[in-house]
Each structure stands twice: as structure tokens, then as C-alpha cells.
């Protein structure tokens, strides 16, 4: 996380202090200028100081004489991906987020994250991982290591790259290990809450116990996935198509070992020699308007397929989003070995 104290300076400070502070942050070279009330009033870079000297300012002058008062920022409750993308395209690397009193509450560092998506994430991490035994006899599947990080860490780092800060994790089998390992997320600048299942609830069943969300749109996904799905594109497609639910899909090809006949009753009208058929499989990643969670029965087993069937029956808009990139459901030993090899080549 960015150390805000290093990047803030009072407008009344001497410009020499600004030089010293800029020297401590060589990767960013941007200071946020605040007034005596703690409100942000401008930014200061080495370029601002240089231009000030050209105008005749001196080393004894104050920061307020050098600062740029026309700066980019976001309000805490107005984080739209389109606005963020526009600001990024102007070359902004550090973007302050202000509260209603114009105080800085955090800074978005675009050197480390791609965007800020207004989403809560619900991760399903309660399964027993039966097919991976004996690896999962004493450890829950999300805590198995891929390289030097656990499966769930890889997943959450990917979500954090898209600015997702609020997490609900459904746990059951050996769930206390996951809770102890991840904690409440404070050390990573995120918020983690846990859904402690006492019985198997299905992909969606445990969501019914969540009392409140921080955003109107919710990302629900399995916690045993290894993927680089572009969540910004996923979310934008969800918005553009005015969907109520978006389901990420992955292609699954079936190769037929024999010729397949085209028939009209008992008459053969053609043949296809060993054709391939491609289907769009559910990838276990969903974007959902939170008001649709009213379709989920309370404290009952309810899978994602049950949820989608219910939504379709009631006329809600359900779309698919094809994943471009890699996606592996770590269900079998061979899947686990495959992700170990992939991770060696993609910098995880």
C-alpha cells in the first residue's frame, strides 16, 4: 500500500522540505498538498518546482506558490471505470480519492493496479477437495500452494489488481485455517468477512446469509480457480448489455472419433467425418445485481445453476462473457500440476 504520509505536504511548508520529500519517493515524484484543515488543495511535482523557479520563485518561498491547483481526483462514492480510464489515459499515475470534506482517504497507484471496479467479491472456499486427496486431508484446497503463494492468494491478488476491496469468503471444511491465514485483510488494505457454513450450501446458498454489501454489483466466484480473466472487460460487458447476471464461460471442445450423420427421419442427408463440437462451459465466475439475491432461499442448498434457472424463469437478463486467456478449475491432481507449470512462466 502507498504510504500516504510520505506523499503529503502542507501548503505553508518551505519548498526545501518538498525537495526532501520528493527525494524519498523517486518512483512517483508527486506530493499531495493539503491546507491547515487537512483538505487537499493541489499537487506538487519536480516539474512544478522547476517551472516555479523559471517564473522567479526562490528556495525560501512556500509550497503554495508552486503547486498545481487543477488536479485530478475521485470522490469516494463516484468510482466509475469509464472515468478512471479517462484519467489514466491522461498519464496520471497516482490518483487521490477524497471524502466529502476534500480529505484524502486513499490513493490509487496505477503502477500497481489497473482500475477500481465498484464490486464486492464473494469467494466460495468451503469445499472438501475430495478429488485432490491426499493433498487436502489436512489443508483446505484454497490454501494449497502454487509456487510460493496459495491458490486463494493468487486469486485475490488478481481481484485486487482491479481495485476490488470488499470480500466475503464462504468457508466450511477446515475453514478456520483460511480465516487464520488471510485474517481480516487490513494488512493488504482490503476488508475480508467470513461466511461460516455449518452445512453444504451450494455456490449461491451461503450468499443468503450476507446482510449487506458495499456495492450494487457483486462478483461471485469459486476460490479454487486459476485465471487471468479481464474483470474490467467483464464488468463493462455487464453494463453495456444491461444485464442482471453475467456468466463467464470457457470453450470446451468435444472431438467425435467417428463420422456423424445428418438425418431427416431415417434418411441420411450428409456426413461429417470426425467433427469437433465446441460448447460454452460455465467457468464459475458471475457478476450479479445484488437485488437478484432475493431469489436465493434462506439457509438452503442452492447452486449457481438453480439461481440462473430461477432468474431466467422470472425474465431477468442473463448474458455470457467468454474468457480470453487462461482458466483452470483446480479439481484434479493433473489440474494442480498444470497450474504449477503455468505459474513458472507468467510471473505469479
Buried (B, 14 or more C-beta within 10 A) or exposed (E): EBEEEEBBBBBEBBBEBBEEBBEEBEEBBBBBBBBEEEBBBBBBBBEBBEEBEEEEBEEEBBBBEBBEEEBBBBEEEEBBBEBBEEBBEEEBBBBBBBEEEBBBEBBBBBEEBBBBBBBBBBBBBBBBBEBBEEEBEEBBBBBBBBEEBBBBBBBBEBBBBBBBBBBBBBBBBBBEBBBEBBEEBEEBEBBBBBBBBEEEBBBBBBBBBBEEBEBEBBBBBBBBBBBBBBBBEBBBBBBEEEBBBBBBBBEEEEEEEEEEEEEEEEEEEEEEEEEEEEEEEBBBBBBBBBEBBEBBEEEEBBEBEBBBEBBEEEEBBBBBBEBEEBBBBBBEEEBBEBBEEBBEEEEB
